Amino acid sequence: MKKAALAFLLLCCIIFSACQKGSSHASSFSLEIIDPQTTGTVGESITFTAELNNNAEQEYHLSHGIPLILLYIYPAEATPEEPLLSTSISTVIQPGETISKSIHIELLEEGNYLLKASCRFEAGGESIELEAGPISIAVSAHKPS
């Protein structure tokens, strides 16, 4: 009886271990656009920031293109072209750490725009792709009275 119980316990440990190895690392990360300004006027300068968060309790080595976080604004009726990233570098992200990327732009034309952030990397042997947005940005010719 003891041998049967021990064998069952060993089998459970093996199955649990196999399930852990196959678990996704993607749930360890989140990508957010932080408090975006959603209106502006022509000639105004605005800064947008996106943050990649390691929500896990472990360190990860990220293999990625340059930059790690892409943050871009484009006309609402357009489809953005994402660049091909051929250079690969490694970044270490600690448990609970946040990596930020900001862009500073001057609004040149009135219209409706979309703000989007994306991030592609490998962590723990898994390819991970995260997106935030799109968020609508309205640019007017003059400040509202």
C-alpha positions as CSV (number, residue, x, y, z in Angstrom):
1,M,0.0,0.0,0.0
2,K,2.8,2.4,0.8
3,K,4.5,1.7,-2.5
4,A,1.3,2.3,-4.4
5,A,0.8,5.6,-2.6
6,L,4.4,6.6,-3.2
7,A,4.1,5.7,-6.9
8,F,0.9,7.7,-7.2
9,L,2.6,10.7,-5.5
10,L,5.6,10.5,-7.8
11,L,3.3,10.3,-10.9
12,C,1.4,13.4,-9.7
13,C,4.7,15.3,-9.2
14,I,5.8,14.3,-12.8
15,I,2.5,15.4,-14.3
16,F,2.6,18.7,-12.3
17,S,6.2,19.4,-13.4
18,A,5.3,18.7,-17.1
19,C,2.4,21.1,-16.9
20,Q,4.6,23.9,-15.4
21,K,7.1,23.5,-18.2
22,G,4.4,24.1,-20.8
23,S,2.9,27.1,-19.2
24,S,2.9,30.4,-21.0
25,H,5.2,33.2,-20.0
26,A,3.0,35.8,-21.8
27,S,0.8,36.1,-18.8
28,S,3.8,37.4,-16.8
29,F,3.8,40.7,-18.9
30,S,1.5,43.6,-19.6
31,L,1.9,46.6,-21.9
32,E,0.0,49.8,-21.1
33,I,-0.2,53.3,-22.6
34,I,0.0,55.6,-19.5
35,D,-2.6,58.4,-19.1
36,P,-2.7,59.5,-22.8
37,Q,-3.9,62.9,-23.7
38,T,-6.8,62.3,-26.1
39,T,-7.3,65.8,-27.5
40,G,-4.9,68.5,-28.7
41,T,-4.5,71.4,-31.1
42,V,-2.3,72.0,-34.1
43,G,1.2,73.2,-33.0
44,E,0.9,71.6,-29.5
45,S,3.6,69.3,-28.3
46,I,2.6,66.1,-26.5
47,T,4.5,63.2,-24.9
48,F,3.1,59.7,-24.9
49,T,4.5,56.9,-22.7
50,A,4.1,53.1,-22.8
51,E,5.2,50.7,-20.1
52,L,6.1,47.0,-20.3
53,N,5.6,45.4,-16.8
54,N,7.1,42.2,-15.5
55,N,4.2,41.0,-13.3
56,A,5.9,37.7,-12.4
57,E,8.1,36.9,-9.4
58,Q,11.0,35.9,-11.6
59,E,13.7,37.6,-13.7
60,Y,13.4,37.2,-17.5
61,H,16.0,37.6,-20.3
62,L,14.2,39.2,-23.2
63,S,15.5,38.8,-26.7
64,H,14.1,41.6,-28.9
65,G,14.6,44.0,-31.7
66,I,15.5,47.7,-31.3
67,P,13.4,49.3,-29.8
68,L,11.8,46.9,-27.4
69,I,8.6,49.0,-27.3
70,L,7.1,50.6,-30.4
71,L,4.9,53.6,-29.7
72,Y,3.3,55.4,-32.7
73,I,0.5,57.7,-33.7
74,Y,-1.1,57.5,-37.2
75,P,-4.2,58.9,-39.0
76,A,-7.4,57.0,-38.0
77,E,-8.2,56.0,-41.6
78,A,-4.7,54.6,-42.2
79,T,-3.1,51.3,-41.4
80,P,0.2,51.6,-39.7
81,E,3.3,49.9,-41.1
82,E,5.3,48.3,-38.4
83,P,9.0,48.2,-39.1
84,L,11.0,45.0,-39.5
85,L,13.4,44.7,-36.6
86,S,16.5,42.8,-37.7
87,T,18.9,43.7,-34.9
88,S,18.4,41.5,-31.8
89,I,19.6,42.4,-28.3
90,S,19.0,41.1,-24.9
91,T,17.4,42.9,-22.0
92,V,17.0,41.6,-18.4
93,I,13.8,42.6,-16.7
94,Q,13.6,42.0,-12.9
95,P,10.4,40.9,-11.0
96,G,8.1,43.8,-10.7
97,E,10.2,46.0,-13.0
98,T,8.8,48.4,-15.6
99,I,10.5,49.4,-18.8
100,S,9.2,52.7,-20.3
101,K,9.3,54.2,-23.8
102,S,8.2,57.8,-24.5
103,I,7.7,59.7,-27.7
104,H,7.4,63.4,-27.9
105,I,5.5,64.8,-30.9
106,E,4.3,68.1,-32.3
107,L,0.8,67.9,-33.7
108,L,1.0,69.3,-37.2
109,E,-2.4,68.7,-38.8
110,E,-5.9,68.6,-37.5
111,G,-7.8,65.3,-37.7
112,N,-8.4,62.1,-35.9
113,Y,-5.5,59.9,-35.0
114,L,-4.9,56.6,-33.3
115,L,-2.1,55.9,-30.7
116,K,-0.8,52.3,-30.4
117,A,2.0,50.5,-28.6
118,S,3.4,47.1,-29.4
119,C,6.2,45.0,-28.2
120,R,7.7,41.7,-29.5
121,F,10.2,39.6,-27.7
122,E,11.2,36.1,-26.7
123,A,11.2,35.1,-23.0
124,G,11.8,31.6,-21.6
125,G,11.9,30.2,-25.2
126,E,8.5,31.6,-26.0
127,S,7.7,34.3,-28.6
128,I,5.5,37.0,-27.0
129,E,3.7,39.8,-28.8
130,L,1.8,42.4,-26.8
131,E,-0.3,45.4,-27.9
132,A,-1.9,48.4,-26.2
133,G,-4.5,50.6,-27.9
134,P,-5.4,51.9,-30.3
135,I,-6.5,55.0,-28.4
136,S,-8.3,57.8,-30.3
137,I,-6.6,61.2,-30.4
138,A,-8.6,64.3,-31.7
139,V,-6.5,67.2,-33.0
140,S,-8.3,70.5,-33.7
141,A,-7.1,73.6,-35.4
142,H,-7.7,75.8,-32.4
143,K,-8.1,75.4,-28.7
144,P,-11.8,75.1,-27.7
145,S,-13.1,78.2,-25.9
